[in-house]
Amino acid sequence: MKLSGRLAGVCYLALILLQPIWHGLLPPPTGAGNWLLAAVATAPLLLPMKGVLAGSLRSMTWAGYLVMLYLAIGIMEAWSSPPHRVPALIQTGLVIAFVTAVLIFSGSVRRNK
């Protein structure tokens, strides 16, 4: 798999790991301390995970659509909640890195066909 595909996989895994850390482990006010919220935030990301890690362009595309929700949440939390600003900005950065890596990966896959 290309470097951009690997970078997309790493960013996606980091985004998955961030959810339980932020919502379940970090104490309030930085985190919610709520494992139900952590599970609800993590579950949708698990659906395309296998394809993203395998380098499937279709799975990466769907995951790109999915992570746009996490981008909106990250921006909203960073803007409105100072105690959540650091994890929210980390989430926003991971989403931007993932989408950028998927765009580069998709361009290289299409050129090779």
C-alpha positions as CSV (number, residue, x, y, z in Angstrom):
1,M,0.0,0.0,0.0
2,K,1.2,3.5,-0.7
3,L,2.4,5.9,2.0
4,S,-0.7,8.0,1.7
5,G,-2.9,4.9,2.3
6,R,-0.9,4.0,5.4
7,L,-1.1,7.6,6.7
8,A,-4.9,7.4,6.2
9,G,-5.0,4.2,8.2
10,V,-2.9,5.6,11.0
11,C,-5.1,8.8,11.2
12,Y,-8.2,6.7,11.2
13,L,-7.0,4.4,14.0
14,A,-5.9,7.5,16.0
15,L,-9.4,9.0,15.5
16,I,-10.9,5.7,16.8
17,L,-8.6,5.6,19.8
18,L,-9.3,9.3,20.6
19,Q,-13.0,8.8,21.1
20,P,-12.9,6.5,24.2
21,I,-9.9,8.4,25.6
22,W,-11.7,11.8,25.2
23,H,-15.2,10.7,26.2
24,G,-14.5,7.9,28.6
25,L,-11.1,8.3,30.3
26,L,-10.5,12.0,30.6
27,P,-12.1,13.4,33.7
28,P,-14.5,16.4,33.5
29,P,-14.2,19.2,32.4
30,T,-11.8,18.0,29.7
31,G,-13.7,14.7,29.1
32,A,-17.2,13.6,29.7
33,G,-16.3,10.6,31.8
34,N,-19.1,8.8,30.1
35,W,-18.5,5.3,28.6
36,L,-21.9,5.2,26.8
37,L,-20.9,8.4,25.0
38,A,-17.5,6.9,24.2
39,A,-19.2,3.8,22.7
40,V,-21.6,5.8,20.7
41,A,-18.8,8.0,19.3
42,T,-16.6,5.1,18.5
43,A,-19.1,2.6,17.0
44,P,-19.7,4.3,13.6
45,L,-16.0,4.6,13.0
46,L,-15.6,0.8,13.4
47,L,-17.9,0.1,10.4
48,P,-15.4,0.9,7.5
49,M,-12.3,0.2,9.6
50,K,-11.4,-3.1,7.9
51,G,-11.5,-1.7,4.4
52,V,-9.6,1.5,5.4
53,L,-6.8,-0.6,6.9
54,A,-6.8,-2.9,3.8
55,G,-6.5,0.1,1.5
56,S,-9.9,-0.1,-0.2
57,L,-10.6,3.1,-2.0
58,R,-14.4,2.6,-1.6
59,S,-14.1,2.1,2.2
60,M,-11.8,5.1,2.5
61,T,-14.3,7.2,0.5
62,W,-17.2,6.2,2.8
63,A,-15.0,6.8,5.8
64,G,-14.2,10.2,4.5
65,Y,-17.9,11.0,4.4
66,L,-18.3,9.7,7.9
67,V,-15.5,11.6,9.4
68,M,-17.0,14.9,8.2
69,L,-19.4,14.5,11.2
70,Y,-16.4,14.3,13.5
71,L,-14.9,17.4,11.8
72,A,-18.1,19.3,12.6
73,I,-18.1,18.1,16.2
74,G,-14.4,18.9,16.6
75,I,-14.8,22.4,15.3
76,M,-18.0,23.0,17.3
77,E,-16.4,21.7,20.6
78,A,-13.2,23.7,20.0
79,W,-15.2,26.9,19.4
80,S,-17.7,26.6,22.2
81,S,-16.1,24.6,25.0
82,P,-12.7,25.8,26.2
83,P,-12.1,22.7,28.5
84,H,-12.6,20.4,25.4
85,R,-10.5,22.6,23.1
86,V,-7.4,20.4,23.0
87,P,-9.0,17.0,22.3
88,A,-11.4,18.7,19.8
89,L,-8.5,20.3,17.9
90,I,-6.7,16.9,17.9
91,Q,-9.9,15.4,16.4
92,T,-10.1,18.1,13.8
93,G,-6.5,17.7,12.8
94,L,-6.9,13.9,12.5
95,V,-9.9,14.3,10.3
96,I,-8.1,16.9,8.1
97,A,-5.0,14.6,7.8
98,F,-7.2,11.6,7.0
99,V,-9.2,13.3,4.3
100,T,-6.0,14.8,2.8
101,A,-4.3,11.3,2.8
102,V,-7.4,9.8,1.1
103,L,-7.4,12.4,-1.6
104,I,-3.7,11.8,-2.3
105,F,-4.3,8.0,-2.2
106,S,-7.3,8.2,-4.6
107,G,-5.3,10.2,-7.1
108,S,-2.5,7.8,-7.1
109,V,-4.8,4.8,-7.4
110,R,-6.6,6.3,-10.4
111,R,-3.3,7.2,-12.1
112,N,-2.1,3.6,-11.8
113,K,-5.1,2.1,-13.5
